[in-house]
Amino acid sequence: MIRYIVSRLIIAVLLLWGLITLSFGLVSLLPGDPAKALLGEFATPQDVARINEQLGLDKPFLERYLDYLVRVLHGDLGTSFFTGSSVSEELWTRLPNTLVYLVPGLILALIIGLAMGAVAAYRVGRLPDRTFGVVVSILMAMPEFVLALILLFIFYQQLKIAPAPLGMLSALDSPPPKVTGWVPVDAVIAGQWGTVGSIFSRAVLPTVTIGLFFAAAFGKTVRTGMLQILGSPQIEFARACGLRPGQVFRYALTDVRGALMTYMVLLFAASLSGAAIIESVFSWPGIGGWSLDGVLKGDVPVIQGFVLVMGATSLLGYVVLDTLITLLDPRTRQNVAPRRREPAAQPAVAAAA
């Protein structure tokens, strides 16, 4: 088991090195000149050459790659060309803002999807299953931003029970003193409970948007897996042994956990990388809007830092997922465990002697 985890970590490190190389190479080959973007269209060639020298863009490609690799190994992701702020610090302060609504949203999606998919599989072909099909079709056909706008129209515009989509803090909320750089945590440390309540009240609609949007995917996965398991020979044997329907149902749910864990990691990586849509709708100060602004401006360090951190997060999630599935599933542990060598068979003549 330890050998398996170490091998996975080695593979993850190699993939991370490949990701660093790929992100640096692709971003460096993108069309456009950051110096011209900084100075404007009326910049002179002398000014462009001066800015390229200051940014280190006049160096050869291999030298810039080695410099970038060394800085990344020291935790330095560079400095934004336009704001002059550290990319590492921006990611450190903005990532928790995204996780405030993203993690509860995925948990909500898991709960809703698990409930809907399990009931639909247990009542296959009946009214709950048909209703589930209609709901899933609607949610999967609806873009994420459309669902967010519908929720804003209902709960903010019509019912007046949701705050305005103007960011994580309102104009009346005073930002807490900077301790960790994470606004919700700093507000708790400072004892500004009104600010904490304002943050979480404004995170409700983004959380519900994520929860409803991904609940359809979770529900479809659960229904498909449950239908296969409920028709399997082991479930038929359990029913023949006289187990109650509730026990059989719980056993079937246990067999789906591997697929749910895999899907959770995949959706977390996808939603973390695509958070720009939600954050644009709700004016949320997370990594999504920040990275989108960097892409539109051609801010190379921001793009490289975002791609690298998202890729590293996904790789870490996959390593943790493989380890958990190996620990929870005896069949996987049996395949991972080194096989013992069978003793060589004795010749028949020697055995007779």
PLY file of the C-alpha trace (Angstrom):
ply
format ascii 1.0
element vertex 353
property float x
property float y
property float z
element edge 352
property int vertex1
property int vertex2
end_header
0.00 0.00 0.00
2.79 2.44 0.89
4.59 1.52 -2.32
1.40 2.28 -4.26
0.99 5.73 -2.65
4.66 6.59 -3.25
4.35 5.58 -6.91
1.29 7.78 -7.28
3.12 10.72 -5.71
6.06 10.25 -8.07
3.72 10.18 -11.05
1.98 13.34 -9.74
5.33 15.15 -9.43
6.26 14.21 -13.00
2.86 15.35 -14.25
3.24 18.60 -12.33
6.60 19.22 -13.99
4.95 18.54 -17.34
2.15 20.95 -16.45
4.66 23.69 -15.56
6.44 23.17 -18.87
3.22 23.06 -20.88
1.70 26.16 -19.26
4.89 28.16 -19.70
5.31 27.07 -23.30
1.73 27.64 -24.41
1.34 31.01 -22.66
4.69 32.19 -23.99
3.64 31.32 -27.55
0.34 33.18 -27.35
-0.04 35.99 -29.88
0.28 39.54 -28.65
2.89 41.64 -26.90
2.38 42.35 -23.17
4.55 45.46 -23.46
2.29 46.93 -26.13
-0.75 46.03 -24.05
0.76 47.89 -21.09
1.81 51.00 -23.02
-1.09 51.23 -25.44
-1.31 51.31 -29.20
0.74 54.51 -29.52
3.83 53.08 -27.79
7.15 53.65 -29.50
9.53 50.78 -30.29
11.98 52.18 -27.74
9.36 52.08 -24.99
8.34 48.54 -25.94
11.96 47.39 -25.84
12.43 49.03 -22.43
9.35 47.33 -20.93
10.36 43.96 -22.41
13.74 44.34 -20.77
12.16 45.23 -17.42
9.82 42.23 -17.60
12.57 39.89 -18.75
10.77 39.12 -22.00
13.84 39.91 -24.10
15.70 36.86 -22.78
15.89 33.58 -24.74
13.05 31.10 -24.26
15.15 28.47 -22.46
16.58 31.02 -20.02
13.13 32.34 -19.20
11.85 28.78 -18.71
14.65 27.88 -16.29
14.12 31.13 -14.35
10.39 30.40 -14.13
11.00 26.81 -13.01
13.33 27.92 -10.22
10.89 30.59 -9.04
8.00 28.14 -9.00
10.01 25.69 -6.91
10.53 28.54 -4.42
6.79 29.34 -4.36
7.10 32.50 -6.47
4.58 32.61 -9.32
5.69 35.99 -10.56
4.22 39.49 -10.53
1.28 40.79 -12.51
2.33 42.93 -15.47
-0.57 45.36 -14.96
-1.13 45.65 -11.21
2.36 44.84 -9.93
0.89 42.55 -7.26
2.26 39.12 -6.44
0.40 36.32 -8.21
0.97 33.99 -5.24
-0.58 36.50 -2.83
-3.54 37.12 -5.13
-4.22 33.40 -5.37
-3.79 33.00 -1.60
-6.34 35.71 -0.83
-8.84 34.98 -3.62
-9.00 31.18 -3.53
-10.79 31.05 -0.12
-13.36 33.53 -1.45
-14.22 31.04 -4.19
-14.27 28.09 -1.79
-16.80 29.92 0.43
-19.59 29.16 -2.05
-18.03 26.36 -4.11
-17.51 23.71 -1.41
-21.01 24.10 0.15
-22.45 24.14 -3.37
-20.86 20.81 -4.27
-21.97 19.29 -0.95
-25.51 20.50 -1.66
-25.30 19.03 -5.16
-24.15 15.71 -3.73
-27.03 15.58 -1.24
-29.69 16.53 -3.78
-28.29 14.30 -6.52
-27.89 11.33 -4.19
-31.48 11.65 -2.96
-32.99 12.12 -6.43
-30.91 9.43 -8.14
-31.46 6.83 -5.42
-35.22 7.33 -5.35
-35.41 7.28 -9.15
-33.44 4.02 -9.30
-35.53 2.42 -6.56
-38.77 3.50 -8.29
-37.58 2.95 -11.84
-40.28 3.43 -14.47
-42.67 5.04 -12.00
-43.64 8.65 -11.30
-40.50 9.56 -9.24
-38.27 8.22 -11.99
-40.14 10.09 -14.74
-40.10 13.30 -12.69
-36.39 12.85 -12.12
-35.82 12.53 -15.88
-37.65 15.79 -16.57
-35.80 17.70 -13.84
-32.40 16.38 -14.93
-33.10 17.24 -18.57
-34.00 20.82 -17.65
-31.01 21.35 -15.36
-28.49 19.81 -17.77
-29.83 21.83 -20.70
-29.65 25.11 -18.77
-26.33 27.02 -18.74
-24.90 27.88 -15.36
-25.25 31.66 -15.77
-28.88 31.33 -16.88
-29.70 29.43 -13.69
-27.93 32.14 -11.67
-29.92 34.89 -13.39
-33.19 33.02 -12.79
-32.41 32.70 -9.07
-31.51 36.40 -8.91
-34.75 37.33 -10.62
-36.85 35.25 -8.23
-35.15 35.84 -4.89
-33.68 39.32 -5.39
-35.92 41.04 -7.90
-39.31 39.54 -7.03
-39.22 38.24 -3.46
-36.67 40.81 -2.16
-35.14 38.27 0.25
-31.66 37.98 -1.30
-28.98 40.69 -1.15
-27.88 42.53 -4.27
-25.24 40.71 -6.37
-22.57 43.29 -5.64
-19.78 41.16 -4.25
-18.88 39.51 -0.98
-19.24 42.66 1.16
-21.70 45.49 0.91
-20.84 49.17 1.11
-21.98 49.16 4.76
-19.69 46.28 5.77
-16.26 47.28 7.02
-13.46 44.94 5.87
-11.77 43.17 8.79
-8.12 43.84 9.68
-5.82 41.71 7.53
-4.40 38.78 9.50
-4.50 35.74 7.20
-5.65 37.52 4.05
-8.83 35.43 3.99
-11.72 37.81 4.56
-14.17 35.35 6.22
-11.46 34.03 8.56
-10.19 37.54 9.38
-13.75 38.64 10.14
-14.15 35.74 12.58
-10.82 36.55 14.22
-11.80 40.22 14.58
-15.20 39.27 15.99
-17.07 41.14 13.24
-20.04 38.80 13.22
-22.15 41.19 11.19
-19.57 41.01 8.43
-19.48 37.21 8.71
-23.28 37.06 8.40
-23.20 39.40 5.40
-20.60 37.24 3.64
-22.54 34.03 4.09
-25.88 35.61 3.20
-24.38 36.83 -0.06
-22.91 33.37 -0.70
-26.32 31.66 -0.53
-27.36 32.24 -4.14
-23.98 31.25 -5.65
-24.07 28.13 -3.45
-27.59 27.22 -4.55
-26.63 27.84 -8.19
-23.70 25.43 -7.95
-25.83 22.94 -6.00
-28.67 22.82 -8.52
-26.40 22.92 -11.55
-24.30 19.91 -10.51
-27.10 18.01 -8.75
-28.31 16.76 -12.12
-24.91 15.23 -12.91
-24.69 13.58 -9.48
-28.24 12.30 -9.73
-27.70 10.78 -13.16
-24.54 9.06 -11.95
-26.27 7.67 -8.86
-29.27 6.41 -10.83
-27.12 4.65 -13.42
-24.91 3.03 -10.78
-27.83 2.03 -8.58
-29.69 0.40 -11.46
-26.66 -1.73 -12.27
-26.13 -2.72 -8.66
-29.80 -3.43 -7.88
-29.88 -5.88 -10.80
-26.62 -7.58 -9.88
-26.42 -11.21 -8.61
-25.21 -10.18 -5.14
-28.27 -8.00 -4.59
-30.55 -10.79 -5.81
-28.80 -13.13 -3.38
-29.28 -10.63 -0.54
-33.00 -10.45 -1.32
-33.21 -14.24 -1.46
-31.63 -14.40 1.99
-34.56 -12.39 3.35
-32.85 -9.03 3.93
-35.19 -6.10 4.33
-35.52 -3.66 1.38
-33.92 -0.89 3.45
-30.81 -3.00 4.08
-30.54 -3.96 0.43
-30.89 -0.29 -0.51
-28.09 0.72 1.88
-25.79 -1.98 0.47
-26.46 -0.69 -3.04
-25.66 2.87 -1.96
-22.38 1.68 -0.47
-21.29 0.29 -3.83
-21.89 3.68 -5.50
-19.53 5.61 -3.22
-16.48 5.06 -5.43
-18.20 6.59 -8.46
-19.50 9.49 -6.36
-16.05 10.25 -4.96
-14.57 10.20 -8.45
-17.28 12.48 -9.78
-16.86 14.85 -6.82
-13.17 15.35 -7.60
-13.86 15.84 -11.31
-16.61 18.38 -10.67
-14.54 20.21 -8.06
-11.69 20.67 -10.52
-14.07 21.70 -13.31
-16.06 24.14 -11.18
-12.90 25.64 -9.66
-11.48 26.29 -13.10
-14.77 27.63 -14.46
-15.74 29.84 -11.54
-15.48 32.97 -13.70
-19.11 32.70 -14.85
-20.62 32.63 -11.36
-18.27 35.30 -10.06
-19.05 37.58 -12.99
-22.79 37.30 -12.36
-22.50 37.94 -8.61
-19.47 40.30 -8.78
-17.68 37.90 -6.46
-13.99 38.63 -5.72
-12.69 35.11 -6.31
-10.10 33.54 -8.55
-12.49 33.10 -11.48
-13.06 36.77 -12.26
-9.44 37.58 -11.47
-8.11 34.96 -13.90
-10.59 35.99 -16.60
-9.41 39.59 -16.30
-5.83 38.37 -16.65
-6.68 36.41 -19.79
-8.43 39.39 -21.40
-5.46 41.66 -20.65
-2.86 39.11 -21.66
-1.29 39.17 -18.21
1.14 36.25 -18.64
2.09 35.66 -14.96
-1.57 35.61 -13.93
-2.47 33.09 -16.63
0.49 30.87 -15.84
-0.13 31.00 -12.09
-3.82 30.19 -12.47
-3.20 27.26 -14.83
-0.47 25.89 -12.59
-2.45 26.11 -9.34
-5.59 24.62 -10.90
-3.60 21.78 -12.41
-1.76 21.11 -9.14
-5.07 21.11 -7.25
-6.53 18.58 -9.69
-3.47 16.32 -9.46
-3.56 16.42 -5.67
-7.27 15.60 -5.73
-6.69 12.59 -7.98
-3.90 11.26 -5.73
-6.11 11.61 -2.65
-9.00 9.99 -4.54
-6.92 6.98 -5.61
-5.69 6.53 -2.05
-9.18 6.72 -0.53
-10.70 4.32 -3.05
-7.85 1.89 -2.43
-8.45 2.07 1.32
-12.22 1.72 1.08
-12.51 -0.93 -1.64
-11.08 -4.37 -0.73
-11.06 -5.38 -4.40
-8.78 -2.47 -5.26
-6.49 -3.29 -2.33
-6.22 -6.84 -3.58
-5.16 -5.67 -7.04
-2.66 -3.18 -5.57
-1.09 -5.56 -3.03
2.02 -7.32 -4.33
1.35 -10.92 -5.17
3.27 -13.57 -3.35
5.36 -15.85 -5.44
4.05 -19.38 -5.62
6.60 -22.05 -4.55
8.08 -23.90 -7.44
6.44 -27.24 -8.08
8.59 -30.24 -7.21
9.33 -32.66 -10.00
7.29 -35.84 -9.89
10.41 -38.04 -9.65
11.76 -36.12 -6.66
8.34 -36.24 -4.99
8.17 -40.02 -5.47
11.64 -40.47 -4.00
0 1
1 2
2 3
3 4
4 5
5 6
6 7
7 8
8 9
9 10
10 11
11 12
12 13
13 14
14 15
15 16
16 17
17 18
18 19
19 20
20 21
21 22
22 23
23 24
24 25
25 26
26 27
27 28
28 29
29 30
30 31
31 32
32 33
33 34
34 35
35 36
36 37
37 38
38 39
39 40
40 41
41 42
42 43
43 44
44 45
45 46
46 47
47 48
48 49
49 50
50 51
51 52
52 53
53 54
54 55
55 56
56 57
57 58
58 59
59 60
60 61
61 62
62 63
63 64
64 65
65 66
66 67
67 68
68 69
69 70
70 71
71 72
72 73
73 74
74 75
75 76
76 77
77 78
78 79
79 80
80 81
81 82
82 83
83 84
84 85
85 86
86 87
87 88
88 89
89 90
90 91
91 92
92 93
93 94
94 95
95 96
96 97
97 98
98 99
99 100
100 101
101 102
102 103
103 104
104 105
105 106
106 107
107 108
108 109
109 110
110 111
111 112
112 113
113 114
114 115
115 116
116 117
117 118
118 119
119 120
120 121
121 122
122 123
123 124
124 125
125 126
126 127
127 128
128 129
129 130
130 131
131 132
132 133
133 134
134 135
135 136
136 137
137 138
138 139
139 140
140 141
141 142
142 143
143 144
144 145
145 146
146 147
147 148
148 149
149 150
150 151
151 152
152 153
153 154
154 155
155 156
156 157
157 158
158 159
159 160
160 161
161 162
162 163
163 164
164 165
165 166
166 167
167 168
168 169
169 170
170 171
171 172
172 173
173 174
174 175
175 176
176 177
177 178
178 179
179 180
180 181
181 182
182 183
183 184
184 185
185 186
186 187
187 188
188 189
189 190
190 191
191 192
192 193
193 194
194 195
195 196
196 197
197 198
198 199
199 200
200 201
201 202
202 203
203 204
204 205
205 206
206 207
207 208
208 209
209 210
210 211
211 212
212 213
213 214
214 215
215 216
216 217
217 218
218 219
219 220
220 221
221 222
222 223
223 224
224 225
225 226
226 227
227 228
228 229
229 230
230 231
231 232
232 233
233 234
234 235
235 236
236 237
237 238
238 239
239 240
240 241
241 242
242 243
243 244
244 245
245 246
246 247
247 248
248 249
249 250
250 251
251 252
252 253
253 254
254 255
255 256
256 257
257 258
258 259
259 260
260 261
261 262
262 263
263 264
264 265
265 266
266 267
267 268
268 269
269 270
270 271
271 272
272 273
273 274
274 275
275 276
276 277
277 278
278 279
279 280
280 281
281 282
282 283
283 284
284 285
285 286
286 287
287 288
288 289
289 290
290 291
291 292
292 293
293 294
294 295
295 296
296 297
297 298
298 299
299 300
300 301
301 302
302 303
303 304
304 305
305 306
306 307
307 308
308 309
309 310
310 311
311 312
312 313
313 314
314 315
315 316
316 317
317 318
318 319
319 320
320 321
321 322
322 323
323 324
324 325
325 326
326 327
327 328
328 329
329 330
330 331
331 332
332 333
333 334
334 335
335 336
336 337
337 338
338 339
339 340
340 341
341 342
342 343
343 344
344 345
345 346
346 347
347 348
348 349
349 350
350 351
351 352
